[in-house]
């Protein structure tokens, strides 16, 4: 079967289409014919060595797929090697996907949707009427966080984005206004996956008892040391968030995901379908993602040319 593999760490250039044996499911696992594989920013950290031990090379990346099991079920699954025509998933972790929900939107709801849900509900513990600033508001997580913040009762939602077009997209999705630092009014909740200068601006822009939730470092800049005394003077907090351990908690996956599916099918949540690439063009997908030229959910299609 066709798969995308890297044999050394580096940038998108190390991603190579290869012909490899089809995976064989073990006990409690099923084989999934991949309809589409999701591309996440975390995948780029696997490729550059931030997430993986060298002993795991060579490696086929990709953590999520939509596809069909051998008995015909259309499913959404977290996997270990999704950039391929076939993937193996745990039977217990499969989520059946309605036929009317296209693959890109379904994939958007898994990693990005669950991240946005837990950022607001579990990490920030958003309360009705609070103000929310979403960084990277046109991206996969950000575009959903803007909408969910409104759905969960935020009083005011501000969107930070890297271009005017991306700002307009966030406003179309329900943000009240662009977020420009210094903020005119301090914010109760700020969601940041960029790090670097944006993190520093956000930290100084929190209202009393405000929460800055950090869940990534897309800038790849070193974080400045956090002074607990400064947090005390700000009367605010910094909250770290990582989806993987969160999903191991009871009720952290099924309930939120069912709510996201329902909101989407009701038209109250609109996952943004981003560009689609043939599987063999995974390198291009990573290049575009890293250059911030994409919006919404980026996917790879094994059957496309």
N, C-alpha and C positions, 0 to 999 in steps of 0.2 A: 504494500500500500504506500501511497505518498504521505510523507510527513515532513515537518520542518524541524531541523535539528541544528544545534551548535556544538562544536567540538572544543571550543576555547571561548573564554570570556572576551567581551568587546562590545562594540556598537551594533547597530542593525546589520552591518556587513557580514557578521559571522553567522547569520541565519541562512541555512542552506536547504533547499529541497532535496530529499533523499528518498530512496526506495527501501523500506524496512519491512520485516515480517509483521503480519497482523498480530495484535496482542491477544493473549489467551486469558479469558476470565478465570479467576480462582473461585473458591467457595464464597458464596454470598455476593458475587459480582456478576455483572451482565455486560455484554458487548453492545455498544451503541454505534450505529452508522451515523456519522456526524453530518448534520444539515448545515450547521454554522458553528464556528468557534468564536468566543469572545476574545477581544484584545484589550488588556488592561495595562495601566501604567506599571503595575507591579511586575508584569512580564518583562519589562525593560530592565528592571533591577535583577531579575534572574539572569538575563543575558549578560549584563555587565559584571556579574559576580557579587553583587550586594547581598543576594539572598541565598546563594548556593555554595556548597562546599565543592572544591575542585574534584573531590572523589566521585561526585555524581555525574561528571562529564563522561561521554557525550550525553546531551539532554534534549528531549523534546518538550518545549514549554507549552503553556496553555492550561488554564485552570477551570474552564467552563465550556460546556457545549449544549446545543439543542440537537436532538437527533431521534432516531427510532431504534427501539430494542428489536431483537430478533422475533419477538411475538407481536410486533406492530405498534407498540405504544409510543406515542410522541412525548419525549421527556426532556426535562431540563436537569442537568447534572453537573456537580462539581467533580472534576477529574484531575489527574496529575499530568497528563500528556495530551492536551486537547488539540494541538496544531497538527491534526492528522485526519485521515479519512475514516478511521475507526478508533474508538477509545473505550476504555474499560471504566465502569463506574460501580460503586457499591449499590446494591439493590435497595438498601434501606435509605439511601440518600437521594433517590430519584424523586422528581416532582413532575407529575403529568401536566402537560401544557395544552390548553385548549387550542383546537385547530385554527380558530379565528385570531389567535394571537401570533403575529409573525415572529420569526426567530430573533430578529434584532431587538425587538421590544422585550421579548421574553428574557433574552440574555442581559439586557439593561437592568432588569429587575433583580437579577441574582446578586452579583457582586456589588454593582453600583447602587441598585435599589435598596438592598439590605444595609449597605454602608450608610446611605442617606437616612434611612429609617432609624438606625441605631445611633447615628450621630445626634439626631434631634431628640429621640426618646430616651435612650440609655445613657449617653455620654453628657449631653447638654441639659437633659431633663427640662426641656422647653415648657414654659408655662404660658397659658393664654395671655395674649396682649403684649408679650415681650418682643423686642426688636431683634432681628437676626441679620447678620451679614454673611453672605456666602461668597467665598473666594472661588475663582475658576468656575464661575456660575454657568458657563455654557458647556462645560465638560460633562462626562457621563454621570458622576456623582453630583456635581453642582447643579445641573439642570433639574435633577430630581429633588435635590434638597430645597431649591427655591419653591417648587410646587408643594412639597410636603410641609414645609414651614407654614405656608398659607393654609394648607389642609388641617394642620394641627393647631391652628389658632394664633399664629404670630400676629402681632399688631402691625408690624412694619418689616418688610423684607428688602434688603439692599443687596445689589449684585455687583461683584467685582469681576471684571473680565479684561482680557488683554487687548481687545480691539473694539471699535464702535459696533461692528456687525455682531460680535458676540454679546455685547451689552444689549443690543436691540433684541436678540433672541431671548435673553434672560427676562427682559421687560415683557416680551410677548408671553412668556411662561408664567407671569404673575408677580415679578418683582416690582416694587413700588418706584424705585429709582436706582441709578448707578451708585456704587460705593466708591467715594473718592476720599483719600486720606489727606489731611486730618478730617475726620468725620464731623459734620455739623453738630450731631448729637451722639453721645456715647452709646454703645450697643450692649445689649444684655447677653447676646450669644454671637460668637464669631466662629465660623468653620473654616479651617485652614489646612490645605494639603500642599501649599507652595513652599512654606518656610522662607528663609532669607529675609529680605527687607519687608515683605508683606507680614510676616510673623511679628517683626519688631513694631511695625505700624499698628497692627491689631492689638498687641499687648497694651499699648498706651492708649487704646481707644475704648476700653471696657468700662461700662457703667459699674456702680457699686454692686457687688456680688455678681458681676458678669463672669461668663465662662468662655475662655478661648479654647476650642477643641482642636488639637493638632492630630492629623491622621496621615501625614505624609511629608515628603520633602522634595517636591518636584524640581525646585531650584537647584538641588544638590549642593547648596551652600551649608557651611558648618553652622550649627545652632550656637547662639551666644549662651553663656552660662546663665541660668535663671537664679536670681537673688531672691530667696524667700522674704527678705525684708521688703523688697520692692513690691512683691505680691501683697504683703500686708498693707503697705502704703496705698496701693491701688484698690484694696478691699475687693480683690478679684482672684480668680483661679485659672490655672492652665490644666486642661484635662487631656490625657493621651488616649488614643483609641486605635485599636487594631481589630479588624473584622474576624480574623481566623479564630482566636481564642473565644471571642464573643459567641460565635456560632456553636461552640461546644457546650454552652449553657442551656439548661432546659428551656424549651419554648422560644429560643432565640431565632429559629429558622422558620418553622412551619407557619406559626401564627402571623408574623410580619409579612412573609411571602404571600400568604393567602390574602392578606389585606391589600398588598400591592397589586396582585392580580385583579382583585375586585375593583379597586379604584381605577385601574387601567381600562377594564372592560366596561365600566360605567362612564368612561370619558372624563373622569375627574383628575386623572393623572396621565400625562402624555410623555412617555419615554421618547427621547429624541434619538431617532435612528441616524447614525452617522454614516460615513462612507463604508462601502463593502469592497473587499479585495479578494481575488482568487487566492486560494491557500498558498500557491507557489510564490505569491507576491507579499509574503509576510514581512520581508525586509522593508518594502515600501511602506507598509502599514505602520511599522515601528518608526521609520524616518518621519512620516507625517505627524504621528502622535507626539514624538519628541520635539518637533519643530512648532508645536501648538497650532498646526494648521487644520486640526479636526475639531468637530463639535459632536456631542452625543456619543452613541455607542458605535464603536468600530468593530467590524466582524470580518472573519475570513470564511470564504465559501469553498469547500473542497471540490464541488462540481463545476465551479466557474472557470473560465479561461480568459 
